């Protein structure tokens, strides 16, 4: 660092700021310092910096591994990770803006518990998707560093002291279901979700159920199907099961809890010769990029996944800098409805639902 400062004609403090908080240094000075560092082969030592500042300059993110262990279809596994990819992109973008790096841990076999302590011990702040880490472990971690929970309601009152960011899941699914009921006149709707362990999916089902009840449509008290995972393969299997059902009339719309399952259903229906949306409408939730490019394009609820990650990083950094106040912060980000071909619409501009 001394050599870089001498060669670029600045102080040691300026070199430090270039790496810790680059926006605080004029662009010309910053480039001069970085050019000198490149010439000298200088890379800042995170360990040395941590000893001096009692910080690591790293934020952590832990989320479940959504890949389906029962399938060898790599493309399907990749698609299943698109939701997490968007959150990672947003969190990394915000972290980099403030001079932080991002350490990522996806749960592997045996659950995330084995990784949690390792990640928490190497970072200054920790973001975790709801229900990924046991409550007891989050309690221990939050005593020594800021923790932000992502997605899902804070179902456990013992975690009410943690900062929390979620999206308007119930409102978004409510508006999508109302669109199918009121604008397309559909009445036989089948909601396909997963088990009750996903608070986001349960909130979406509540929105679906509320819209059906207001329209006088019997939606039952449970989803039509609960699949073990939210992958394309499971979406295709759900479509096959519903098409092969021998009791009752076939649904007029498959309302999936996420886009990945909906995309799998589109593929299964095409194989069967079932036309979408002429014979049946299909919808999803999330707004992953894949939803725009499948054919027919997928009607869905777009949630701000990148912004979810950005907000998590910003909250952690505010806590680390003492700028967030004493009370826990709880944010609900709005969602928007994307009306596309899979429900019989031409793509229209989004309407936004839910409080900021």
N, C-alpha and C positions, 0 to 999 in steps of 0.2 A: 504494500500500500504506500509506503514511503517512496518507493521508486516511481510508482504511478503518479503520485502527487508532484514529485520533482520534475518528471518528464513533461507533464501537462501544465506545469506552472500554477498549480492551485494548492490549497491547504489539504491536510489529511482529512479534516472535517468535510470538505467539499467532496472528496472521493467517497467518503462514507455515505454522504447524502445521495450521491448518484446511484448507489446500489440499494440504499434503504428507502429513499423517497425521491425517485427520479424527477417527479413533476416539480419539486422545489428548486431545481437547478435549471438555469437557462439552457436552452437547447444547444447553443454553440459550445458552451462550457461542458455540458454533458457529453457531447460527441467527442470533444478533445480528450476528456478523461477516458472514455471507452476506447478510443483509438490507441491511446497510450497503453491501456490495459491489454489490448489485443497484441500489440507489438511485444510486450513483455511477457505475454502468456499468463497474466494475473487472473486468478479466480478467487473471489472472496471466500474465506473459510467460515462456514456456518458455525462450526464448533467454537472457533475463537470468538466470533461475534456473540454467540450465546453466552460464553463465559463472562464477557464484558458487560452485556446488557441484561443478563438473566432471562433472555428470550431466545427463541429459535428462528424467528422470522418465517415460520411455517404455520399454515392452517390445515386442519384435518377434516376429512369427509369420509363417513362410513355409510355404506348402503348395502342392501341385500343383493346377492347374485341372482338375477332373474333368469339366467339361462336354464333351459329345461334339461335336467340330467338324463332324461329318458330318450333324448333324440340325438342323432348324430348329424342332424342338418345344421351346418354352421351358419347358413344364411338366416335360419330362423332364430338361432341364438343371438346373432348380431342384431336382428330387428328387435328382439326383446330388450336389448340394452339401450335402445334409442332414447327412452325417457331419462335414464340416468346420464347418458351422454350429454344431453342438453343442460341438465343441472350442473354437471361438471364444468361445461363450457362457461356458464355464467359465473360460477364461483371462482374459477381460475382467472377469468377476465378481471373481476373485481379485486381479487387478491393481488394480481400483478400490478394493477393500477396503484396499489398502496405499498408496493415493494415487498409483498409476501409471496412465498411459494405455496403450493398445494400438495398435500400428501393424501393419497386416495387408498381406501381399503374396501374391497368388496368381499362379502362373506363367502367363505368356501365351505367344503364339507365340514360338518361339526359345528356350523353356525359361526356368527361373527364374534362370539365371546373371546376366542383366543387372540383375535387381532386388536380388540378394543384397547387393552392396556398398552400394547406396543405403540399404537398410533397416538394415544393420548399422552404418552410419555415423550413424544418427539415433536409436539406441536404446542403453539401458544393458545389456540382456541379450536373448538371441535364442533362440527355440524354432523347431525345424524338423522337419517330418515326415520320417521316414527315407527316404533315397534321393531327396530333393527337391533337395538341394544337393550338388554334387561334393565329394568328400572333401578335395581340396586347398583349396577355398575355406573349408570348415568349419575346417580346421586353422589357416588364417590368422586367421579371425574369433575363434577360441577363445583365441588368444594375447592378445587385448586386452579380451575381455568374456566372461562366462559364456554357455555354450551348452547347451541341453537338447535331446536328440533324442526325438521322439515316435513311438511305434508301431514295430513291426518290431524284430528283433534287431540289435545292432551287428555287422553282418557283417564290417566292416573293422576288424582289430585296432588300426589306427592311431587309431581313435576311442574306444578303451576308456577314455580319460581323461575323456570327456564324461559328464555326467549323462544318465540315460536313463529314460523311462517307457513301458511297454508294457502290453498286456492279455494275459490267458491264452488266446491264440487256439487253440493246439493242444488244451488241455484242454476248452475250450468246444465245439469241433467234435467232439471225441471223445465227449463226453456226449450231444450232439444225435444223433450217428450211432448210438450205443448205444440211444438211445430208439427210433429207427426200427427197428432190428434186433430188439431184445429185447421192447419193449412192443407194437409193431405187427406184428412178424413179417415185415417186408419184407426181401427179399434182393437184388433188382435195383435198385441205387442208382447214380445218375449224378451225379458231382460236376462242377460247372461253375465254372471259375475264370478267371483271366487269365494272361498270360505270367509267367515266373519272376521278373520285376522287382519283384513285390510280395512282400516277406518275410512280411507278415501272411497273405496268401492261401496262400502255401506252407506256413506253419505250420498253417493250418486244414486243408489237404489232408493233412498228416501225421497230424493227429488223426483225420480221416475214415478214412485208410488203416489206422491202428492199430486202430480199432474194428472195421473189416471183417475184418482179419486175425485178431483174437481170436475173431470169430464164425465163422471158416471161410468167409468170403465173398470171392470174387475181385474185388478193386476195381481191378486193373491197377496199373501203376506211374505212370500219368499221369492227370490228370483226363479225363473223357469228352469235354469240350470246353474249349478256352481261347479266350475271347472277347477282342477287342482292347481293350474298355473295360467298366467296371462300371456301365453305365447301364440304365435300363428298356428302352430300345430294343434293346440287346444281349441282355438277358434274354429279351425276346419272340422275338428271332431264334434264340436258343439253344433255346427251347421248340419252335419250328417245325422246326428242324433235327433235333431228337431225335424228334419225332413223325413226321417224314417219312422217317426212316432205314429202309432196306429190309432191313438185315441184323440178325438177332437179334430177340429180344422187346423190346417197349418197356419202359423202366425203370418200376419201381413208385414211385420217388421221384426228384424232381429236387432235389439238394442244392446250393444256390447259395452262392457265396462272400460275397455281401452281400445286403442287403434290396432294394436298388434293382433288381437283376437279377431277383430272385424276384418282385417286384411286376409287372415287365414280363411275366414268364412267366405269372402268374395271368391277366393280361389277354389274352394270346395264346391260352391254353388255353380261356378262356371263349368267345372268337371261334370256336374250333374245335368247341365243344360238348363239350369234355373236362371232366368233372366233377372238382373238387378238394374233398375228398380221395378220393371214391368210386373214381374211375378212376386217379388218380395223386396222390401227396402232394408238397407243395412246401415247402421250408424256406429260410430266409435266415440272415443273420448281421449284427449291428450293433444291432438294436433301435431303429431310427429311429421317430419318432412315426407315420409313414405305415404301419408294419407293423401297428399296432393297428386302423387304421380301414379298411383294404382288406377286401374280402369275397371269400372267407373270410379271417378274420384270420390273420396269418402266424406260423407257428411259427418261432422264431428264437433266436439267442444274443444276449442283451443285454450289450453292453459299456458301461462307464461313460464315455461320451464327454465329458460335461461335467466329470467328475472328472479325466479325462486332461488337459484344459486347465487346470483349477485346480491340479493337481499341478505342471504345467510352470511356471506363474507362481510358485507358492510356492517351488520349487527355485531359480528365477532370483533371486528376492528374497532368499532365504537366502544365496545366494552373494554378492550385492551387499552384504549386511549383515555378511558374514564369519561367518555362523552355521552353515554347512553342513559344516565340517570339511575336511580335506585330501583324503580319498579320494572318488572318484566315487560318486555315488548311483545305484543301479539299482533301480527299482521295477517290480513286476509286479502289476497290478490285477486283482482277480477278476472273473469274468463270471457270468452266470446264464442258465438255460434257461427260455424262455417257451414253454410248450406250449399251442398254440392250434388253431383249427379246420382249418388247412391240412394238418395231418398226421392229422387225425381225432380230436383231443383237444378236450375242453372246457378253457377256459383254467384253468390251475392256478398255484399259488404258485411262485415261483422257487426253484431250488436253486442255490447259488453254488459256483463251481469256480475254482481257481487261488489262488496265494499273494498276500497283500497286499504 
